[in-house]
């Protein structure tokens, strides 16, 4: 409660429409989740659990973040991995096939 009272002055000074933007962000998140669920049901994408297992089996590192996004007509899973070196790297996989589209950072495949 105390934290909410401390944030109240900041919200009052916020630019007009911020509350609407925050609500819209929550709605967009729900819509994105619904779109992803529909894509999975339609067979357009592979289950996240399948690709997570594949990523952790193929590359060195622990998955610390995952996103599903639409790139034109294609669904793309983005994975951020943290290897023992401590330098995060990113993989982008085709969500329907699991094929590697792009990598960024010190990507190391397992032997």
Backbone as a chain_set.jsonl record, in Angstrom:
{"seq": "XXXXXXXXXXXXXXXXXXXXXXXXXXXXXXXXXXXXXXXXXXXXXXXXXXXXXXXXXXXXXXXXXXXXXXXXXXXXXXXXXXXXXXXXXXXXXXXXXXXXXXXXXXXXXXX", "coords": {"N": [[0.831, -1.191, 0.0], [1.917, 1.218, 0.845], [3.84, 1.566, -1.091], [2.27, 1.968, -3.37], [1.128, 4.44, -2.742], [3.392, 6.022, -2.836], [3.952, 5.956, -5.544], [1.84, 7.293, -6.652], [2.089, 10.22, -6.94], [3.895, 10.238, -9.108], [2.412, 9.058, -11.14], [0.436, 10.962, -11.437], [1.892, 13.004, -12.564], [2.509, 11.943, -14.965], [2.564, 11.686, -18.563], [-0.361, 12.547, -20.516], [-2.602, 9.916, -21.33], [-1.012, 7.774, -20.626], [-2.017, 5.796, -18.881], [-3.925, 4.656, -20.548], [-2.222, 3.627, -22.513], [-0.87, 1.696, -20.984], [-2.969, -0.03, -20.318], [-3.646, -0.82, -22.912], [-1.331, -2.191, -23.621], [-1.54, -4.419, -21.94], [-3.835, -5.55, -23.024], [-2.894, -6.096, -25.612], [-0.984, -8.007, -25.005], [-2.626, -10.097, -24.136], [-4.024, -10.56, -26.52], [-1.904, -11.325, -28.148], [-1.166, -13.703, -26.905], [-3.465, -15.206, -27.355], [-3.405, -15.303, -30.152], [-1.078, -16.784, -30.539], [-1.803, -19.201, -29.347], [-3.865, -19.955, -31.073], [-2.399, -20.259, -33.429], [-0.808, -22.446, -32.753], [-2.798, -24.403, -32.389], [-3.713, -24.525, -35.002], [-1.62, -25.722, -36.206], [0.425, -24.166, -37.179], [2.684, -23.476, -35.785], [5.3, -25.006, -33.824], [5.118, -26.653, -30.627], [6.225, -24.755, -27.841], [7.619, -26.072, -25.779], [8.779, -28.251, -27.101], [10.638, -27.008, -28.841], [12.185, -25.66, -26.959], [13.453, -27.776, -25.612], [14.945, -28.772, -27.743], [16.646, -26.587, -28.321], [18.132, -26.412, -25.913], [19.394, -28.855, -26.019], [20.946, -28.661, -28.294], [22.535, -26.29, -28.217], [25.014, -24.657, -26.154], [24.249, -23.458, -23.024], [21.84, -21.805, -20.897], [18.417, -21.286, -21.281], [17.109, -18.123, -20.907], [15.216, -16.329, -21.621], [12.306, -16.125, -23.643], [10.538, -15.491, -26.636], [7.69, -15.213, -28.753], [7.093, -14.175, -31.917], [5.646, -12.43, -34.682], [6.863, -12.332, -37.91], [6.401, -10.838, -40.592], [4.899, -13.049, -42.695], [5.665, -15.193, -41.25], [6.022, -17.083, -38.237], [8.151, -16.604, -35.47], [10.342, -17.902, -33.086], [12.137, -16.498, -30.493], [15.018, -16.959, -28.679], [16.878, -16.327, -25.776], [19.988, -17.096, -24.557], [22.071, -18.043, -21.836], [25.282, -18.742, -21.551], [28.021, -20.541, -19.879], [30.111, -18.691, -20.096], [28.965, -16.257, -19.62], [28.193, -14.295, -21.397], [25.419, -13.241, -22.983], [23.559, -14.728, -25.631], [21.605, -14.795, -28.673], [19.086, -16.59, -30.327], [17.191, -17.079, -33.246], [14.508, -18.853, -34.299], [12.648, -20.552, -36.82], [9.317, -20.871, -36.157], [7.643, -22.86, -37.044], [9.182, -24.888, -38.177], [11.514, -25.104, -36.716], [13.955, -24.463, -37.685], [17.096, -22.778, -37.718], [17.176, -19.353, -38.002], [18.605, -17.039, -37.496], [21.439, -16.005, -35.595], [22.89, -14.362, -32.786], [25.667, -13.175, -31.119], [27.939, -14.99, -28.882], [27.523, -17.821, -29.908], [27.531, -21.255, -29.218], [27.62, -24.476, -30.342], [26.711, -27.669, -29.055], [28.984, -30.419, -28.801]], "CA": [[0.0, 0.0, 0.0], [2.798, 2.38, 0.937], [4.484, 1.7, -2.397], [1.281, 2.551, -4.278], [1.009, 5.856, -2.408], [4.599, 6.697, -3.305], [3.893, 6.042, -7.0], [0.722, 8.144, -7.058], [2.53, 11.501, -7.526], [4.516, 10.017, -10.415], [1.341, 8.826, -12.106], [-0.25, 12.23, -11.676], [2.756, 13.815, -13.422], [2.746, 11.199, -16.206], [1.93, 12.286, -19.732], [-1.726, 12.088, -20.766], [-2.725, 8.703, -22.126], [-0.153, 6.696, -20.159], [-2.857, 4.715, -18.354], [-4.505, 3.982, -21.714], [-1.154, 2.844, -23.121], [-0.618, 0.535, -20.145], [-4.087, -0.953, -20.513], [-3.527, -1.354, -24.269], [-0.252, -3.173, -23.574], [-2.076, -5.65, -21.357], [-4.738, -6.148, -24.014], [-2.075, -6.63, -26.695], [-0.397, -9.235, -24.48], [-3.667, -11.137, -24.188], [-4.282, -10.875, -27.935], [-0.743, -12.067, -28.632], [-1.261, -15.057, -26.356], [-4.553, -15.876, -28.064], [-2.935, -15.562, -31.52], [-0.11, -17.885, -30.463], [-2.561, -20.422, -29.07], [-4.571, -20.305, -32.309], [-1.39, -20.731, -34.381], [-0.445, -23.797, -32.323], [-3.942, -25.273, -32.682], [-3.814, -24.662, -36.454], [-0.431, -26.409, -36.696], [1.341, -23.208, -37.805], [3.908, -23.415, -34.989], [5.571, -26.164, -32.969], [4.999, -26.304, -29.207], [7.403, -24.14, -27.246], [8.357, -27.075, -25.005], [9.582, -29.041, -28.043], [11.778, -26.222, -29.304], [13.05, -25.407, -25.8], [14.272, -28.98, -25.426], [15.881, -28.838, -28.862], [17.641, -25.524, -28.131], [19.018, -26.764, -24.812], [20.167, -30.019, -26.431], [21.845, -28.316, -29.403], [23.449, -25.194, -27.915], [25.499, -24.542, -24.778], [23.656, -22.325, -22.329], [20.524, -21.958, -20.273], [17.447, -20.343, -21.836], [16.685, -17.165, -19.878], [14.073, -15.553, -22.115], [11.721, -16.647, -24.878], [9.45, -14.698, -27.202], [7.119, -15.644, -30.022], [6.68, -12.971, -32.632], [5.273, -12.575, -36.089], [7.783, -11.631, -38.797], [5.715, -10.938, -41.884], [4.007, -14.214, -42.743], [6.319, -16.273, -40.511], [6.14, -17.037, -36.785], [9.546, -16.774, -35.076], [10.67, -18.003, -31.668], [13.421, -15.889, -30.145], [15.538, -17.493, -27.423], [18.11, -15.755, -25.239], [20.687, -18.116, -23.775], [23.183, -17.612, -20.995], [26.271, -19.816, -21.432], [28.932, -20.373, -18.754], [30.96, -17.515, -20.3], [28.256, -15.101, -19.091], [27.755, -13.392, -22.465], [24.128, -13.701, -23.518], [23.39, -14.737, -27.07], [20.224, -14.876, -29.119], [18.77, -17.456, -31.46], [15.857, -16.93, -33.813], [14.141, -20.092, -34.992], [11.351, -20.62, -37.475], [8.446, -21.526, -35.176], [6.957, -24.028, -37.603], [10.127, -25.951, -38.522], [12.623, -25.157, -35.769], [15.195, -24.126, -38.386], [17.778, -21.574, -37.261], [17.089, -18.249, -38.951], [19.663, -16.07, -37.203], [22.0, -16.036, -34.247], [23.642, -13.165, -32.444], [26.443, -13.369, -29.917], [28.885, -16.11, -28.874], [26.769, -19.073, -29.989], [28.358, -22.467, -29.253], [26.845, -25.716, -30.439], [27.256, -28.787, -28.295], [29.661, -31.402, -29.672]], "C": [[0.869, 1.245, 0.0], [3.461, 2.643, -0.407], [3.534, 2.36, -3.392], [1.121, 4.042, -4.008], [2.226, 6.638, -2.878], [4.58, 6.887, -4.819], [2.803, 6.985, -7.492], [1.185, 9.492, -7.61], [3.171, 11.336, -8.904], [3.457, 9.793, -11.49], [0.592, 10.112, -12.433], [0.56, 13.135, -12.593], [2.99, 13.157, -14.78], [2.045, 11.873, -17.37], [0.521, 11.737, -19.942], [-1.72, 10.845, -21.641], [-1.858, 7.553, -21.653], [-0.979, 5.518, -19.652], [-3.493, 3.935, -19.509], [-3.459, 3.1, -22.394], [-0.875, 1.583, -22.316], [-1.726, -0.501, -20.298], [-3.993, -1.604, -21.892], [-2.433, -2.414, -24.318], [-0.727, -4.486, -22.989], [-3.007, -6.343, -22.337], [-3.949, -6.781, -25.147], [-1.427, -7.938, -26.258], [-1.391, -10.381, -24.514], [-3.943, -11.549, -25.631], [-3.124, -11.686, -28.504], [-0.773, -13.511, -28.168], [-2.345, -15.848, -27.087], [-4.143, -16.222, -29.498], [-1.96, -16.733, -31.533], [-0.823, -19.21, -30.226], [-3.3, -20.896, -30.329], [-3.594, -20.847, -33.353], [-0.947, -22.152, -34.031], [-1.555, -24.779, -32.675], [-4.079, -25.528, -34.186], [-2.602, -25.381, -37.052], [0.571, -25.491, -37.375], [2.669, -23.122, -37.062], [4.062, -24.708, -34.193], [5.415, -25.728, -31.516], [6.328, -25.759, -28.668], [8.247, -25.171, -26.502], [9.256, -27.921, -25.907], [10.829, -28.275, -28.473], [12.722, -25.863, -28.162], [13.992, -26.584, -25.575], [15.329, -29.083, -26.522], [17.004, -27.805, -28.717], [18.633, -25.919, -27.042], [19.87, -27.999, -25.134], [21.246, -29.623, -27.44], [22.896, -27.254, -29.059], [23.822, -25.171, -26.439], [24.891, -23.29, -24.161], [22.281, -22.658, -21.796], [19.602, -20.892, -20.852], [16.961, -19.441, -20.706], [15.506, -16.301, -20.329], [13.616, -16.144, -23.437], [10.607, -15.715, -25.334], [8.964, -15.378, -28.475], [6.623, -14.391, -30.71], [6.359, -13.307, -34.075], [6.241, -11.738, -36.908], [7.227, -11.779, -40.205], [4.722, -12.077, -41.836], [4.504, -15.357, -41.868], [6.264, -16.016, -38.999], [7.594, -17.357, -36.423], [9.634, -16.877, -33.563], [12.043, -17.368, -31.477], [13.823, -16.411, -28.769], [16.787, -16.721, -27.035], [18.708, -16.798, -24.315], [21.845, -17.497, -23.008], [24.141, -18.79, -20.843], [27.166, -19.583, -20.217], [29.835, -19.14, -18.874], [30.311, -16.242, -19.748], [27.817, -14.097, -20.136], [26.513, -13.951, -23.123], [24.168, -13.713, -25.039], [21.946, -15.039, -27.406], [20.125, -15.797, -30.326], [17.369, -17.12, -31.943], [15.6, -18.165, -34.659], [12.79, -19.933, -35.661], [10.44, -21.439, -36.562], [7.729, -22.749, -35.738], [7.912, -25.186, -37.869], [11.235, -26.148, -37.49], [13.959, -24.819, -36.408], [15.773, -22.822, -37.846], [17.716, -20.519, -38.355], [18.25, -17.283, -38.775], [20.169, -16.29, -35.795], [22.798, -14.763, -34.035], [24.376, -13.429, -31.135], [27.295, -14.63, -29.995], [28.198, -17.484, -28.827], [27.74, -20.252, -30.066], [27.448, -23.675, -29.3], [27.522, -26.786, -29.598], [27.916, -29.765, -29.26], [28.793, -32.626, -29.929]], "O": [[0.611, 2.202, -0.731], [3.626, 3.793, -0.815], [3.949, 3.217, -4.172], [0.992, 4.828, -4.947], [2.102, 7.796, -3.277], [5.129, 7.864, -5.327], [2.844, 7.429, -8.64], [0.711, 9.888, -8.676], [3.01, 12.196, -9.77], [3.59, 10.278, -12.613], [0.166, 10.322, -13.569], [-0.011, 13.946, -13.322], [3.61, 13.76, -15.655], [1.039, 12.557, -17.181], [0.24, 10.592, -19.587], [-0.929, 10.735, -22.578], [-1.942, 6.457, -22.207], [-0.673, 4.367, -19.963], [-3.591, 2.709, -19.458], [-3.753, 1.976, -22.803], [-0.667, 0.515, -22.891], [-1.459, -1.699, -20.395], [-4.232, -2.803, -22.029], [-2.594, -3.433, -24.99], [-0.362, -5.554, -23.481], [-2.981, -7.566, -22.473], [-4.284, -7.876, -25.601], [-1.328, -8.875, -27.049], [-1.042, -11.505, -24.877], [-4.08, -12.736, -25.931], [-3.342, -12.633, -29.26], [-0.451, -14.428, -28.924], [-2.157, -17.023, -27.4], [-4.482, -17.291, -30.006], [-2.006, -17.576, -32.43], [-0.482, -20.222, -30.838], [-3.352, -22.093, -30.612], [-3.92, -21.786, -34.079], [-0.734, -22.971, -34.926], [-1.29, -25.861, -33.198], [-4.506, -26.606, -34.601], [-2.555, -25.624, -38.257], [1.47, -25.962, -38.072], [3.679, -22.735, -37.65], [3.087, -25.41, -33.924], [5.567, -24.545, -31.211], [7.404, -26.252, -29.006], [9.474, -25.138, -26.591], [10.371, -28.269, -25.519], [11.935, -28.817, -28.472], [13.932, -25.77, -28.369], [15.192, -26.397, -25.371], [16.476, -29.441, -26.253], [18.171, -28.113, -28.96], [19.842, -25.778, -27.224], [20.954, -28.162, -24.574], [22.338, -30.191, -27.437], [24.021, -27.314, -29.554], [23.051, -25.606, -25.583], [25.007, -22.196, -24.713], [21.652, -23.643, -22.182], [19.971, -19.718, -20.908], [16.468, -19.917, -19.684], [14.878, -15.624, -19.515], [14.423, -16.603, -24.245], [9.831, -15.213, -24.521], [9.732, -16.033, -29.179], [5.828, -13.636, -30.15], [6.764, -14.344, -34.601], [6.422, -10.553, -36.628], [7.547, -12.731, -40.916], [3.8, -12.067, -41.019], [3.835, -16.384, -41.756], [6.437, -14.886, -38.543], [8.197, -18.265, -36.995], [9.077, -16.051, -32.842], [12.987, -17.667, -32.208], [13.055, -16.314, -27.811], [17.659, -16.485, -27.871], [18.044, -17.317, -23.418], [22.5, -16.562, -23.469], [23.86, -19.729, -20.099], [27.08, -18.529, -19.587], [30.278, -18.601, -17.859], [31.001, -15.269, -19.445], [27.132, -13.13, -19.803], [26.552, -15.012, -23.747], [24.74, -12.818, -25.661], [21.165, -15.476, -26.56], [20.972, -15.778, -31.219], [16.465, -16.902, -31.137], [16.343, -18.484, -35.587], [11.898, -19.265, -35.138], [10.762, -22.58, -36.231], [7.256, -23.59, -34.973], [7.507, -26.346, -37.797], [11.822, -27.226, -37.4], [14.993, -24.881, -35.744], [15.037, -21.88, -37.552], [18.144, -20.751, -39.486], [18.81, -16.773, -39.745], [19.422, -16.708, -34.91], [23.314, -14.168, -34.981], [23.769, -13.859, -30.155], [27.369, -15.268, -31.045], [28.287, -18.204, -27.833], [28.662, -20.249, -30.881], [26.613, -23.879, -28.419], [28.744, -26.805, -29.45], [27.468, -29.924, -30.395], [29.212, -33.541, -30.637]]}, "num_chains": 1, "name": "protein.A"}
